[in-house]
Amino acid sequence: MTDSEPQEPGKAGRDSQEAASRCSARAGHSLVLCDARLADGRTVDVRLVGERIEAVGTAGSLARAKDAGTRIDLSGYLLLPAPAEPHAHYDTALTADPPAPVRPGCGAEPAGEDVQRRATEAALLQLGQGATALRTHVHIGDVAGLRSLEAVLQAGRALRGLVELNAVAVPRLLTGVAGAEGLAMLRDAVKMGASAVGGCPDLDPDPGGYVEAVLEIAAEHGCPVDLHTDGGDPARLARLAAAAGGLRPGVAIGPCGGLARLPHQVAQRAAGQLAAAGVSVVCLPQGNCGVLERPTPTTPSRMAPVRMLTAAGVTVAAGSGALRDAANQVGRGDPLEAAYLLASLGEARPHSAYEAVSARARDVMGLPEVRVEAGFPAELVAVRGTELAGALSLAYSRIVVHRGRVVARTSAVREFCDLVGTRDLGLPRQSQG
């Protein structure tokens, strides 16, 4: 649900951008989140004005104010910085589902409309799970050309105000005669609105040339780089780190499951090179995304060695990858599930696992930091629970805040039959997950 954007007073706008922002915040909507529990154990009220957190106070202190605005009772909820999705594939999302039957007298849905519909559905699904910023990789070239990218960008424009959706352009080839068209199309994709450039150098005949081409275009347009790589070739990783070192806005690679198959010392050396170059890694705890080769009995799918990478100083975020497509027909796309898997597999403690899908995911995507503190962006999620580990395990009920407004609610109710003896034990007949 969305409201109209607050209007900035003309004089403030003429005086300065900063003054305009202050006036916009004063004229904007006000929302107080009451009795919310924070990850550090405090119970607080949080007041949101415009798109930012204006104040955080002890429970009841802000809700009692006469000008408190709209109030939402978050008793029993844990309030956290909202997750972000750093690695999705919306152009192929939901293709594992059976296609809708064609109505009599109607032709099949045009390809562009089909991609836009599925991208919209996938984005709303992840928004309901808490992610208020999304980055999707989109294939360009071959038969589809730029149509899938245009469809995803159109979905992002239609969802503006609900969720922030950005696209990474992914060409198949960039080197040799066959790659000339991919290079031209990649430049066109950036002009169309792709926010980052990427691709899979592992699948190009000249992986090093592919990386150089992507970095060159990124430098031309001042946009970030987000590349697919298995990470199983340490020499190739070393060349990538050397070429990417110091590039701004930044370079991310993933899912890097091949790093986990390397000898420990070799993987450690590669992790150190990535850290020194400032290259981030986006792992996919829920499974591969299908851009790379499928797992085989001799090269099984593995998740990147998160603990080792983190210890080496690499920024490691976690993404969802496939969302019910050919690569993962059961992919849920739930950021909290990705954090749960990191913690469950022993790759991170619960707080660090959640940071992989929130703070570090936002960092990889070049987004402002979010904390539940005054002055920070109002990008929040409230999940049913009292502490983070429990929320990652059973966080079914969620309230999502984007730009200071509640944009999604998911409510789960669990009911049990009245078994003999439950009354004596004092067990609840109904509870929220």
SEFINU-749686 format. One record per residue (C-alpha): residue in three letters; x, y, z; residue number from 1. Coordinates in nm, 4 decimals, decimal comma. Layout:
<doses>
 rest        x        y        z  nr
  ALA        X        Y        Z NUM
...
</doses>
This chain:
<doses>
 rest        x        y        z  nr
  MET   0,0000   0,0000   0,0000   1
  THR   0,1333   0,3394  -0,0904   2
  ASP   0,0593   0,7040  -0,0295   3
  SER   0,1425   1,0026  -0,2460   4
  GLU   0,4888   1,1466  -0,1956   5
  PRO   0,5083   1,4568   0,0291   6
  GLN   0,5383   1,7853  -0,1554   7
  GLU   0,8409   2,0028  -0,0837   8
  PRO   0,7756   2,3731  -0,0155   9
  GLY   0,9076   2,5784  -0,3043  10
  LYS   1,1102   2,8242  -0,0966  11
  ALA   1,2925   2,5495   0,0876  12
  GLY   1,3680   2,3838  -0,2431  13
  ARG   1,5172   2,7072  -0,3740  14
  ASP   1,7215   2,7703  -0,0619  15
  SER   1,8999   2,4356  -0,0574  16
  GLN   1,8537   2,0654  -0,1032  17
  GLU   1,9118   2,0072   0,2663  18
  ALA   1,6407   2,2513   0,3697  19
  ALA   1,4033   2,0923   0,1219  20
  SER   1,4654   1,7523   0,2735  21
  ARG   1,3910   1,8831   0,6229  22
  CYS   1,0660   2,0421   0,5111  23
  SER   0,9675   1,7272   0,3247  24
  ALA   1,0235   1,5213   0,6388  25
  ARG   0,8126   1,7605   0,8504  26
  ALA   0,5325   1,7519   0,5940  27
  GLY   0,5584   1,3766   0,5474  28
  HIS   0,3722   1,0926   0,7074  29
  SER   0,4413   0,9953   1,0698  30
  LEU   0,4312   0,6398   1,2010  31
  VAL   0,5094   0,5115   1,5507  32
  LEU   0,6062   0,1477   1,5990  33
  CYS   0,5134   0,0752   1,9607  34
  ASP   0,6609  -0,1762   2,2066  35
  ALA   0,9011  -0,3294   1,9555  36
  ARG   1,1797  -0,5516   2,0787  37
  LEU   1,5263  -0,4932   1,9339  38
  ALA   1,7968  -0,7514   1,8717  39
  ASP   1,9889  -0,6206   2,1758  40
  GLY   1,6938  -0,7000   2,4047  41
  ARG   1,5552  -0,3481   2,4536  42
  THR   1,1837  -0,2772   2,4095  43
  VAL   1,1301   0,0589   2,2412  44
  ASP   0,9026   0,2913   2,0478  45
  VAL   1,0297   0,3983   1,7065  46
  ARG   0,8954   0,7064   1,5298  47
  LEU   0,9258   0,7280   1,1520  48
  VAL   0,8808   1,0587   0,9717  49
  GLY   0,9031   1,0678   0,5951  50
  GLU   1,1527   0,8051   0,4831  51
  ARG   1,3708   0,8063   0,7962  52
  ILE   1,3726   0,7072   1,1596  53
  GLU   1,3216   1,0274   1,3571  54
  ALA   1,3463   0,8939   1,7125  55
  VAL   1,3898   0,5785   1,9197  56
  GLY   1,2676   0,5941   2,2804  57
  THR   1,1755   0,3706   2,5701  58
  ALA   0,8522   0,1746   2,5317  59
  GLY   0,5506   0,4035   2,5651  60
  SER   0,7470   0,7279   2,5497  61
  LEU   0,6714   0,8125   2,1851  62
  ALA   0,3272   0,6546   2,1586  63
  ARG   0,1877   0,8906   2,4241  64
  ALA   0,2764   1,2063   2,2319  65
  LYS  -0,0261   1,4018   2,1025  66
  ASP   0,1253   1,4271   1,7537  67
  ALA   0,2415   1,0641   1,7447  68
  GLY   0,0605   0,9974   1,4163  69
  THR  -0,0370   0,6463   1,3148  70
  ARG   0,0524   0,3804   1,5730  71
  ILE   0,1279   0,0119   1,5155  72
  ASP   0,1514  -0,2205   1,8131  73
  LEU   0,4552  -0,4459   1,7733  74
  SER   0,4238  -0,6262   2,1048  75
  GLY   0,5648  -0,9745   2,0536  76
  TYR   0,7629  -0,8690   1,7462  77
  LEU   1,1349  -0,8307   1,6899  78
  LEU   1,2197  -0,5160   1,4907  79
  LEU   1,5187  -0,5428   1,2567  80
  PRO   1,6777  -0,3617   0,9635  81
  ALA   1,5023  -0,4958   0,6543  82
  PRO   1,6768  -0,7633   0,4488  83
  ALA   1,7898  -0,6960   0,0938  84
  GLU   1,8122  -0,9444  -0,1939  85
  PRO   2,1560  -0,9166  -0,3627  86
  HIS   2,1230  -1,2052  -0,6100  87
  ALA   1,7951  -1,3102  -0,7716  88
  HIS   1,6921  -1,4177  -1,1230  89
  TYR   1,3509  -1,2703  -1,1974  90
  ASP   1,3626  -1,3252  -1,5730  91
  THR   1,3448  -1,7004  -1,5095  92
  ALA   1,1591  -1,6936  -1,1742  93
  LEU   0,8473  -1,9076  -1,1341  94
  THR   0,8994  -2,0888  -1,4651  95
  ALA   0,8854  -2,4243  -1,2846  96
  ASP   0,5166  -2,3567  -1,2171  97
  PRO   0,2702  -2,4929  -1,4761  98
  PRO   0,1810  -2,2210  -1,7310  99
  ALA  -0,1612  -2,0643  -1,7011 100
  PRO  -0,4109  -2,2162  -1,9454 101
  VAL  -0,4746  -2,0111  -2,2586 102
  ARG  -0,8310  -1,8784  -2,2633 103
  PRO  -1,0425  -1,9574  -2,5703 104
  GLY  -1,0003  -1,6907  -2,8342 105
  CYS  -0,6801  -1,5566  -2,6736 106
  GLY  -0,3275  -1,6215  -2,7855 107
  ALA  -0,0375  -1,7081  -2,5589 108
  GLU   0,0955  -1,4292  -2,3380 109
  PRO   0,3690  -1,2278  -2,5174 110
  ALA   0,7176  -1,3081  -2,3897 111
  GLY   0,7817  -0,9584  -2,2541 112
  GLU   0,4515  -0,9502  -2,0659 113
  ASP   0,5204  -1,2956  -1,9238 114
  VAL   0,8600  -1,1856  -1,7879 115
  GLN   0,7119  -0,8665  -1,6443 116
  ARG   0,4296  -1,0581  -1,4745 117
  ARG   0,6651  -1,3161  -1,3229 118
  ALA   0,9191  -1,0526  -1,2182 119
  THR   0,6437  -0,8554  -1,0471 120
  GLU   0,5132  -1,1638  -0,8687 121
  ALA   0,8629  -1,2663  -0,7582 122
  ALA   0,9431  -0,9161  -0,6318 123
  LEU   0,6187  -0,9000  -0,4316 124
  LEU   0,6878  -1,2451  -0,2899 125
  GLN   1,0278  -1,1359  -0,1628 126
  LEU   0,8867  -0,8065  -0,0385 127
  GLY   0,6358  -0,9998   0,1707 128
  GLN   0,9297  -1,1919   0,3153 129
  GLY   1,0927  -0,8661   0,4219 130
  ALA   1,3312  -0,7626   0,1422 131
  THR   1,2768  -0,3959   0,0534 132
  ALA   1,5666  -0,3738  -0,1954 133
  LEU   1,6159  -0,6301  -0,4708 134
  ARG   1,8895  -0,6954  -0,7266 135
  THR   1,8075  -0,9335  -1,0089 136
  HIS   2,0395  -1,0654  -1,2782 137
  VAL   1,8793  -1,0569  -1,6238 138
  HIS   2,0048  -1,2343  -1,9364 139
  ILE   2,0546  -1,0171  -2,2437 140
  GLY   2,1382  -1,1202  -2,6005 141
  ASP   2,0588  -1,4325  -2,8007 142
  VAL   1,6959  -1,4507  -2,9166 143
  ALA   1,5492  -1,2350  -2,6370 144
  GLY   1,7853  -0,9430  -2,6958 145
  LEU   1,6957  -0,6721  -2,4459 146
  ARG   1,3285  -0,7644  -2,4101 147
  SER   1,3644  -0,9442  -2,0774 148
  LEU   1,5615  -0,6539  -1,9337 149
  GLU   1,3002  -0,4040  -2,0477 150
  ALA   1,0270  -0,6192  -1,8898 151
  VAL   1,2105  -0,6358  -1,5564 152
  LEU   1,2802  -0,2613  -1,5614 153
  GLN   0,9122  -0,1997  -1,6322 154
  ALA   0,8211  -0,4177  -1,3338 155
  GLY   1,0563  -0,2098  -1,1203 156
  ARG   0,8924   0,1140  -1,2323 157
  ALA   0,5459  -0,0250  -1,1589 158
  LEU   0,6549  -0,1316  -0,8080 159
  ARG   0,8217   0,1982  -0,7192 160
  GLY   0,7140   0,3039  -0,3717 161
  LEU   0,6588  -0,0572  -0,2659 162
  VAL   1,0067  -0,1980  -0,3214 163
  GLU   1,3345  -0,0950  -0,4864 164
  LEU   1,4124  -0,3251  -0,7791 165
  ASN   1,7383  -0,2990  -0,9749 166
  ALA   1,8753  -0,5101  -1,2581 167
  VAL   2,2171  -0,6488  -1,3511 168
  ALA   2,2669  -0,7023  -1,7251 169
  VAL   2,4099  -1,0489  -1,7974 170
  PRO   2,5448  -1,1137  -2,1509 171
  ARG   2,6475  -1,4640  -2,2565 172
  LEU   2,9663  -1,3856  -2,4541 173
  LEU   3,1875  -1,0758  -2,4622 174
  THR   3,5063  -1,1845  -2,6389 175
  GLY   3,5978  -1,2688  -2,9971 176
  VAL   3,3771  -1,2169  -3,3000 177
  ALA   3,0761  -1,3694  -3,1230 178
  GLY   3,1189  -1,1322  -2,8289 179
  ALA   3,1027  -0,8084  -3,0279 180
  GLU   2,7233  -0,8094  -3,0228 181
  GLY   2,7237  -0,8811  -2,6499 182
  LEU   2,9506  -0,5820  -2,5847 183
  ALA   2,7240  -0,3476  -2,7803 184
  MET   2,4166  -0,4852  -2,6079 185
  LEU   2,5746  -0,4501  -2,2639 186
  ARG   2,6354  -0,0803  -2,3279 187
  ASP   2,2769  -0,0433  -2,4476 188
  ALA   2,1549  -0,2212  -2,1332 189
  VAL   2,3257   0,0346  -1,9089 190
  LYS   2,1722   0,3188  -2,1100 191
  MET   1,8297   0,1549  -2,0723 192
  GLY   1,8581   0,1536  -1,6931 193
  ALA   2,0505  -0,1540  -1,5807 194
  SER   2,2128  -0,0491  -1,2543 195
  ALA   2,5055  -0,2936  -1,2751 196
  VAL   2,6919  -0,5036  -1,5305 197
  GLY   2,7734  -0,8692  -1,4870 198
  GLY   2,7786  -1,2050  -1,6541 199
  CYS   2,9589  -1,5354  -1,6239 200
  PRO   3,3227  -1,5263  -1,7361 201
  ASP   3,3555  -1,9013  -1,6638 202
  LEU   3,1378  -1,9751  -1,9695 203
  ASP   3,3243  -1,7487  -2,2128 204
  PRO   3,6119  -1,8950  -2,4211 205
  ASP   3,8326  -1,6176  -2,2774 206
  PRO   3,7341  -1,5674  -1,9095 207
  GLY   4,0045  -1,3069  -1,8499 208
  GLY   3,8980  -1,1078  -2,1550 209
  TYR   3,5362  -1,1268  -2,0418 210
  VAL   3,6248  -0,9777  -1,7018 211
  GLU   3,8314  -0,7017  -1,8637 212
  ALA   3,5416  -0,6132  -2,0958 213
  VAL   3,2926  -0,5924  -1,8077 214
  LEU   3,5301  -0,3819  -1,5961 215
  GLU   3,5913  -0,1473  -1,8892 216
  ILE   3,2197  -0,0863  -1,9420 217
  ALA   3,1684  -0,0418  -1,5673 218
  ALA   3,4438   0,2193  -1,5595 219
  GLU   3,2918   0,3983  -1,8599 220
  HIS   2,9511   0,4291  -1,6957 221
  GLY   3,0490   0,4433  -1,3279 222
  CYS   2,8364   0,1427  -1,2365 223
  PRO   2,9065  -0,1585  -1,0135 224
  VAL   3,0032  -0,5072  -1,1307 225
  ASP   2,8351  -0,8306  -1,0220 226
  LEU   2,9793  -1,1455  -1,1797 227
  HIS   2,8871  -1,5138  -1,1635 228
  THR   3,1736  -1,7493  -1,0990 229
  ASP   3,2116  -2,0903  -0,9417 230
  GLY   3,5408  -1,9751  -0,7906 231
  GLY   3,6987  -2,3158  -0,8367 232
  ASP   4,0002  -2,1884  -1,0363 233
  PRO   4,2395  -2,0032  -0,8013 234
  ALA   4,4503  -1,8627  -1,0850 235
  ARG   4,1402  -1,7163  -1,2490 236
  LEU   4,0297  -1,5665  -0,9158 237
  ALA   4,3735  -1,4111  -0,8691 238
  ARG   4,3565  -1,2467  -1,2130 239
  LEU   4,0041  -1,1216  -1,1409 240
  ALA   4,1145  -0,9735  -0,8075 241
  ALA   4,4142  -0,8042  -0,9686 242
  ALA   4,1997  -0,6532  -1,2446 243
  ALA   3,9141  -0,5466  -1,0145 244
  GLY   4,1182  -0,4048  -0,7278 245
  GLY   4,0089  -0,0547  -0,6310 246
  LEU   3,7273  -0,0260  -0,8843 247
  ARG   3,4448   0,1922  -0,7597 248
  PRO   3,1476   0,1618  -0,7017 249
  GLY   3,2657  -0,1948  -0,6436 250
  VAL   3,2849  -0,5560  -0,7597 251
  ALA   3,0885  -0,8529  -0,6303 252
  ILE   3,1205  -1,2152  -0,7347 253
  GLY   2,9220  -1,5261  -0,6530 254
  PRO   2,8176  -1,7882  -0,5714 255
  CYS   3,1792  -1,9166  -0,5434 256
  GLY   3,0836  -2,2674  -0,4332 257
  GLY   3,4002  -2,3988  -0,5994 258
  LEU   3,6097  -2,2277  -0,3322 259
  ALA   3,4810  -2,4861  -0,0847 260
  ARG   3,6221  -2,7661  -0,3004 261
  LEU   3,9746  -2,6233  -0,3098 262
  PRO   4,2492  -2,7282  -0,0641 263
  HIS   4,2195  -2,5135   0,2464 264
  GLN   4,5471  -2,3223   0,2032 265
  VAL   4,4724  -2,2522  -0,1631 266
  ALA   4,1252  -2,1235  -0,0757 267
  GLN   4,2686  -1,9086   0,2041 268
  ARG   4,5174  -1,7511  -0,0352 269
  ALA   4,2386  -1,6741  -0,2836 270
  ALA   4,0247  -1,5258  -0,0046 271
  GLY   4,3118  -1,2979   0,0957 272
  GLN   4,3505  -1,1773  -0,2620 273
  LEU   3,9788  -1,0986  -0,2868 274
  ALA   3,9873  -0,9130   0,0441 275
  ALA   4,2903  -0,7065  -0,0607 276
  ALA   4,1153  -0,6102  -0,3847 277
  GLY   3,7914  -0,5169  -0,2070 278
  VAL   3,5922  -0,7785  -0,3989 279
  SER   3,2747  -0,8900  -0,2191 280
  VAL   3,1221  -1,2374  -0,2369 281
  VAL   2,7509  -1,3201  -0,2569 282
  CYS   2,6894  -1,6790  -0,1495 283
  LEU   2,3695  -1,8734  -0,2171 284
  PRO   2,2816  -2,0933   0,0828 285
  GLN   1,9548  -2,2089  -0,0781 286
  GLY   2,1312  -2,3582  -0,3809 287
  ASN   2,2873  -2,2632  -0,7124 288
  CYS   2,1159  -2,0357  -0,9618 289
  GLY   2,1633  -2,2313  -1,2848 290
  VAL   2,3849  -1,9796  -1,4662 291
  LEU   2,6812  -2,2042  -1,3999 292
  GLU   2,7068  -2,5704  -1,4913 293
  ARG   2,4798  -2,8079  -1,3024 294
  PRO   2,6255  -3,0177  -1,0188 295
  THR   2,7590  -3,3613  -1,1098 296
  PRO   2,8584  -3,6615  -0,8953 297
  THR   3,2227  -3,5522  -0,9198 298
  THR   3,1594  -3,1788  -0,8637 299
  PRO   2,8652  -3,1536  -0,6224 300
  SER   2,7028  -2,8211  -0,5461 301
  ARG   2,8658  -2,6510  -0,2482 302
  MET   2,8156  -2,3204  -0,0728 303
  ALA   3,1021  -2,0716  -0,0535 304
  PRO   3,3173  -2,1108   0,2625 305
  VAL   3,1643  -1,8126   0,4434 306
  ARG   3,3565  -1,8428   0,7696 307
  MET   3,6908  -1,8595   0,5918 308
  LEU   3,6093  -1,5684   0,3610 309
  THR   3,4869  -1,3562   0,6522 310
  ALA   3,7977  -1,4350   0,8556 311
  ALA   4,0097  -1,3199   0,5612 312
  GLY   3,8286  -0,9843   0,5561 313
  VAL   3,5971  -1,0426   0,2584 314
  THR   3,2515  -0,8848   0,2751 315
  VAL   3,0159  -1,1804   0,2356 316
  ALA   2,6460  -1,1332   0,1665 317
  ALA   2,3845  -1,4025   0,1128 318
  GLY   2,1287  -1,4158  -0,1664 319
  SER   1,8494  -1,6428  -0,2795 320
  GLY   1,9465  -1,7309  -0,6373 321
  ALA   1,6799  -1,9342  -0,8129 322
  LEU   1,3137  -1,8865  -0,7287 323
  ARG   1,1148  -2,1890  -0,8465 324
  ASP   1,2791  -2,2232  -1,1859 325
  ALA   1,4670  -2,5035  -1,3621 326
  ALA   1,7726  -2,4565  -1,1390 327
  ASN   1,5748  -2,4909  -0,8145 328
  GLN   1,2122  -2,5883  -0,8463 329
  VAL   1,1520  -2,5364  -0,4731 330
  GLY   1,3503  -2,2127  -0,4303 331
  ARG   1,1665  -1,9938  -0,1782 332
  GLY   1,3630  -1,6748  -0,2205 333
  ASP   1,3308  -1,6026   0,1522 334
  PRO   1,6211  -1,3939   0,2897 335
  LEU   1,5544  -1,5141   0,6440 336
  GLU   1,5798  -1,8720   0,5232 337
  ALA   1,9182  -1,7905   0,3684 338
  ALA   2,0290  -1,6542   0,7081 339
  TYR   1,8820  -1,9605   0,8819 340
  LEU   2,0827  -2,1903   0,6539 341
  LEU   2,4054  -1,9999   0,7193 342
  ALA   2,3519  -2,0403   1,0936 343
  SER   2,2254  -2,3974   1,0682 344
  LEU   2,5258  -2,5075   0,8609 345
  GLY   2,7667  -2,3474   1,1077 346
  GLU   2,8964  -2,0822   0,8678 347
  ALA   2,7877  -1,7918   1,0914 348
  ARG   2,6322  -1,7145   1,4271 349
  PRO   2,2684  -1,5983   1,4067 350
  HIS   2,3459  -1,2252   1,4275 351
  SER   2,6209  -1,2488   1,1660 352
  ALA   2,3984  -1,4679   0,9475 353
  TYR   2,1254  -1,2051   0,9557 354
  GLU   2,3758  -0,9306   0,8723 355
  ALA   2,4656  -1,1307   0,5596 356
  VAL   2,1122  -1,0764   0,4275 357
  SER   2,0713  -0,7241   0,5640 358
  ALA   2,3679  -0,4948   0,6353 359
  ARG   2,6197  -0,6769   0,4151 360
  ALA   2,3677  -0,7337   0,1367 361
  ARG   2,2927  -0,3606   0,1336 362
  ASP   2,6663  -0,2857   0,1355 363
  VAL   2,7239  -0,5094  -0,1683 364
  MET   2,4349  -0,3348  -0,3462 365
  GLY   2,5744   0,0111  -0,2675 366
  LEU   2,2764   0,1066  -0,0493 367
  PRO   2,2847   0,3275   0,2622 368
  GLU   2,3362   0,1586   0,5970 369
  VAL   2,0254   0,0859   0,8044 370
  ARG   2,0121   0,0713   1,1827 371
  VAL   1,7199   0,1027   1,4206 372
  GLU   1,8507   0,4419   1,5279 373
  ALA   1,7497   0,8020   1,4686 374
  GLY   1,8579   0,9406   1,1312 375
  PHE   1,8778   0,6109   0,9461 376
  PRO   1,6533   0,5067   0,6543 377
  ALA   1,3181   0,3602   0,7605 378
  GLU   1,3776   0,0210   0,5949 379
  LEU   1,2588  -0,2244   0,8593 380
  VAL   1,1004  -0,5630   0,9145 381
  ALA   0,9167  -0,6801   1,2257 382
  VAL   0,9085  -1,0572   1,2770 383
  ARG   0,7159  -1,2519   1,5384 384
  GLY   0,9618  -1,3500   1,8111 385
  THR   1,1657  -1,2271   2,1041 386
  GLU   1,5214  -1,2966   1,9917 387
  LEU   1,6995  -1,3344   1,6619 388
  ALA   1,7820  -1,7058   1,6646 389
  GLY   1,4187  -1,7944   1,7277 390
  ALA   1,3026  -1,5489   1,4619 391
  LEU   1,5281  -1,7103   1,2006 392
  SER   1,3826  -2,0468   1,2939 393
  LEU   1,0104  -1,9588   1,2988 394
  ALA   0,9682  -1,6090   1,1517 395
  TYR   0,6437  -1,6593   0,9631 396
  SER   0,4521  -1,3443   1,0668 397
  ARG   0,6183  -1,0302   0,9290 398
  ILE   0,5448  -0,6591   0,8889 399
  VAL   0,7567  -0,4809   0,6273 400
  VAL   0,8364  -0,1087   0,6226 401
  HIS   0,9793   0,0617   0,3126 402
  ARG   1,0501   0,4350   0,3041 403
  GLY   0,8668   0,4828   0,6313 404
  ARG   0,5447   0,3095   0,5233 405
  VAL   0,4063  -0,0350   0,5948 406
  VAL   0,4061  -0,2011   0,2527 407
  ALA   0,3456  -0,5678   0,3358 408
  ARG   0,2044  -0,7873   0,6112 409
  THR   0,2209  -1,1643   0,6439 410
  SER   0,0296  -1,3291   0,9260 411
  ALA   0,0581  -1,6959   1,0189 412
  VAL  -0,1676  -1,8694   1,2689 413
  ARG  -0,1048  -2,2193   1,3987 414
  GLU  -0,3973  -2,4146   1,5489 415
  PHE  -0,4112  -2,7525   1,7195 416
  CYS  -0,7003  -2,9801   1,8011 417
  ASP  -0,8097  -3,0136   2,1633 418
  LEU  -0,6182  -3,3268   2,2562 419
  VAL  -0,6745  -3,4981   2,5876 420
  GLY  -0,4273  -3,3670   2,8416 421
  THR  -0,3358  -3,0407   2,6693 422
  ARG  -0,5399  -2,8394   2,9157 423
  ASP  -0,3564  -2,9950   3,2067 424
  LEU  -0,0239  -2,9060   3,0491 425
  GLY  -0,1295  -2,5478   2,9830 426
  LEU  -0,0431  -2,5677   2,6149 427
  PRO  -0,1934  -2,3033   2,3826 428
  ARG  -0,4643  -2,3986   2,1395 429
  GLN  -0,3561  -2,1228   1,9046 430
  SER  -0,0301  -1,9405   1,8518 431
  GLN   0,1315  -1,7207   1,5948 432
  GLY   0,4508  -1,8282   1,4250 433
</doses>
